[in-house]
Each structure stands twice: as structure tokens, then as C-alpha cells.
């Protein structure tokens, strides 16, 4: 499956890793500069809206970064899972747009309380 990350670009010198969910949400691991210390994760919903940016801890990163979306649908539906720094796993929020956002592709993952 293919997905569109954004209509606009994100700053950086390279994409280290990416993940695309079944509905088209995209998470990108981006290297900001040549120091090898400034990397971040940018999360985009399927309608190409930037949902959040998560800076990875500042450290010289020689180990690869891994990114997955919706790894465990029962415990972390559509969550972004990032493997970084050789021994660290970070769970980030889901990427879906609110159901009222322009171009949203699906409703909320749980029912709202009345």
C-alpha cells in the first residue's frame, strides 16, 4: 500500500525509516542534520495532515531506527511503535484525524461518552 505523507515537506536531510498503516496513516523517522544526533518522528494522518512531531533523545545514533504502526491491534490500536537507540522502544499516539477533520477516512476508534 502507498500513502501520502504530506502536502508540505518536513525539515531534514534524510528519511531513516517509515511505516504506513492499512488506512494510509504515515510515520516518518527523519534525520534533521549531519550531526547524527537530531532525529525526530513525524506522524501524518491518512488525509496528509501533520498530527504530531516527536523528537528522539539527542544521542549519536549508530543503530538503525525501526517504525511500525498498529503492531498489536488489541493493546495499541494504530499506535506508532518506534525502536531506537539500540535498546529503547517508544509508543506514540495514533495518527488518525478526528472524524470531523476535512478528509478524515474513518470514525473514532471508540465511542464517545454521552
C-alpha positions in Angstrom: 0.0 0.0 0.0 1.1 3.5 -0.6 0.4 6.6 1.4 0.9 10.3 1.1 2.9 11.8 3.9 2.1 15.5 3.4 1.3 18.3 1.0 4.2 20.2 2.6 7.7 19.0 3.4 9.3 18.3 6.8 12.8 19.6 7.5 15.7 17.3 7.4 18.5 15.7 5.3 17.0 12.2 5.0 14.3 9.7 5.9 15.7 6.9 8.1 12.5 4.7 8.2 8.8 4.9 7.5 5.6 3.0 8.3 2.2 3.1 6.6 -1.0 1.8 8.3 -3.7 -0.1 6.5 -5.8 3.1 6.2 -2.9 5.2 5.0 -1.6 6.9 8.1 2.2 7.5 7.8 5.0 7.8 10.4 8.4 9.0 9.2 11.8 8.9 11.1 13.7 11.9 9.8 17.3 12.9 10.3 17.4 16.7 10.8 21.1 17.4 10.2 24.5 15.8 9.7 25.4 15.6 13.4 23.7 12.2 13.7 22.1 13.4 17.0 18.9 15.2 15.8 16.3 12.8 14.7 12.5 13.0 15.0 9.3 11.1 14.2 6.7 12.9 12.2 3.2 11.4 12.2 0.7 12.1 9.4 -3.0 11.0 9.2 -4.3 9.4 6.0 -5.6 12.8 4.8 -2.0 14.1 4.9 -2.4 16.4 7.9 0.6 16.5 10.3 -0.7 15.1 13.6 2.4 15.4 15.9 6.2 15.5 15.9 8.2 13.6 18.5 11.9 14.5 18.9 14.1 11.4 19.6 16.6 11.9 22.5 19.8 13.6 21.5 22.4 11.0 21.0 24.8 9.9 18.3 22.6 7.2 16.7 24.5 4.4 15.0 21.9 1.7 15.5 19.0 1.7 12.9 15.6 3.1 13.8 12.5 1.0 13.2 9.0 2.3 12.9 5.7 0.3 12.8 2.0 1.3 13.0 -0.7 -0.8 14.7 1.7 -3.6 15.7 -0.8 -5.0 18.3 -4.4 -4.2 17.5 -5.7 -5.4 20.9 -3.4 -3.4 23.1 -2.3 -0.5 20.9 -4.7 0.1 18.0 -3.0 2.1 15.3 -0.3 3.3 17.7 3.1 4.2 16.3 5.9 2.0 17.7 9.5 3.3 17.4 12.6 1.2 18.1 15.6 3.5 18.6 19.0 3.9 20.4 19.7 0.1 20.3 17.5 -0.8 23.3 14.7 1.7 23.5 11.0 1.3 22.4 8.7 4.3 22.4 4.9 4.0 21.9 3.4 7.2 20.3 -0.2 8.1 19.8 -2.4 7.0 16.9 -2.4 9.1 13.8 -6.0 9.2 12.7 -7.6 12.5 12.2 -10.6 13.5 14.2 -13.7 12.3 12.4 -14.8 15.9 11.8 -11.4 16.8 10.1 -11.5 17.5 6.4 -10.7 14.3 4.5 -10.9 12.0 7.6 -11.0 8.4 6.4 -12.7 6.8 9.4 -14.6 7.4 12.6 -13.2 7.4 16.1 -11.6 4.2 17.5 -14.0 4.2 20.5 -17.4 5.5 21.3 -17.6 8.9 23.0 -19.2 9.0 26.4 -22.7 10.7 26.2 
